[in-house]
Amino acid sequence: MPTTATRFTLLVLYTDRMEECRTFYSALGIGFTREQHGHGPQHYAAVLPDDSVFELYPATSERRTGAVRLGFSVDGATCEPRLKPGRHLMTDPDGRVIEIYAV
């Protein structure tokens, strides 16, 4: 077994529905900041409590929206609308199934 734990440090979703996705994920308690690096596209970035980064980028012909399954653990009391404790399956604006475990 490795001596160091493996964890995700970056997740980037490409979307044709930037504002709708920002609204969806923000309702789960994820705080985004609008960013732009040099001449790159404007996008949204959030640093999660474990210091991993979650970003929403506009889809392009080279980087299309794809099928992804995501899971988040969230404080259900801070979600809009509030979520009762337990497992919830939701669908984001691009049709991705998101598994939410509300505590």
C-alpha distance (Angstrom), angle and dihedral (degrees) to the residues before:
residue distance angle dihedral
M1 . . .
P2 3.79 . .
T3 3.78 116.0 .
T4 3.80 93.7 -136.3
A5 3.77 124.7 62.7
T6 3.77 118.7 -117.5
R7 3.76 116.3 -133.0
F8 3.76 138.4 162.4
T9 3.79 114.3 -97.6
L10 3.81 100.4 176.8
L11 3.79 136.2 26.6
V12 3.80 119.8 179.5
L13 3.80 121.7 -173.6
Y14 3.79 119.1 -166.3
T15 3.78 113.9 -148.7
D16 3.79 143.7 173.1
R17 3.83 87.3 -151.3
M18 3.80 104.5 59.6
E19 3.79 98.6 159.8
E20 3.79 95.0 41.7
C21 3.83 91.2 50.2
R22 3.81 91.8 46.0
T23 3.80 89.3 52.2
F24 3.83 92.4 46.6
Y25 3.82 95.5 49.7
S26 3.82 93.1 38.9
A27 3.81 88.2 57.6
L28 3.83 86.5 61.2
G29 3.80 89.6 59.4
I30 3.82 98.7 -95.3
G31 3.80 111.1 141.0
F32 3.81 113.0 -147.9
T33 3.78 130.5 -163.9
R34 3.80 122.0 -158.7
E35 3.83 110.1 -119.4
Q36 3.77 140.5 176.3
H37 3.80 124.8 -174.3
G38 3.80 113.1 -152.0
H39 3.80 109.2 -56.5
G40 3.82 93.0 -18.1
P41 3.79 124.2 117.6
Q42 3.78 123.5 -75.8
H43 3.77 109.4 -104.7
Y44 3.81 142.2 159.5
A45 3.80 124.5 -103.9
A46 3.79 132.6 -173.3
V47 3.79 129.3 -174.2
L48 3.80 108.3 -144.7
P49 3.84 124.1 -146.2
D50 3.83 91.8 -95.1
D51 3.85 89.1 54.1
S52 3.80 93.1 -107.5
V53 3.80 116.0 137.8
F54 3.81 124.6 -127.4
E55 3.81 116.4 -167.5
L56 3.79 136.8 -176.8
Y57 3.80 114.8 -152.6
P58 3.80 129.7 -179.2
A59 3.81 111.9 -101.9
T60 3.80 117.1 -115.9
S61 3.79 134.4 -174.4
E62 3.83 87.8 -92.9
R63 3.81 96.1 43.1
R64 3.77 110.1 39.0
T65 3.76 130.5 -179.7
G66 3.79 108.2 -91.2
A67 3.76 140.2 -172.9
V68 3.79 111.7 -83.8
R69 3.79 132.5 161.4
L70 3.80 113.9 -144.2
G71 3.78 134.0 -174.7
F72 3.78 129.3 -164.4
S73 3.77 134.4 -178.0
V74 3.80 108.8 -144.5
D75 3.77 141.6 171.8
G76 3.80 98.2 -105.2
A77 3.80 92.0 -156.2
T78 3.81 90.6 64.2
C79 3.82 95.9 49.6
E80 3.80 124.2 101.0
P81 2.95 105.4 -104.4
R82 3.80 97.3 22.4
L83 3.79 115.2 -110.1
K84 3.77 124.7 -140.1
P85 3.83 114.7 -126.7
G86 3.78 113.5 -82.3
R87 3.78 141.5 51.6
H88 3.80 120.5 -32.2
L89 3.80 128.5 179.7
M90 3.78 113.9 -148.7
T91 3.80 134.0 171.5
D92 3.79 121.8 -134.1
P93 3.83 122.9 -141.9
D94 3.84 91.4 -89.9
G95 3.81 92.3 53.7
R96 3.82 97.2 -103.8
V97 3.81 114.0 148.2
I98 3.80 109.2 -124.6
E99 3.80 119.6 -163.4
I100 3.79 109.8 -149.5
Y101 3.77 121.4 -167.8
A102 3.80 106.4 -164.7
V103 3.79 118.4 -159.1
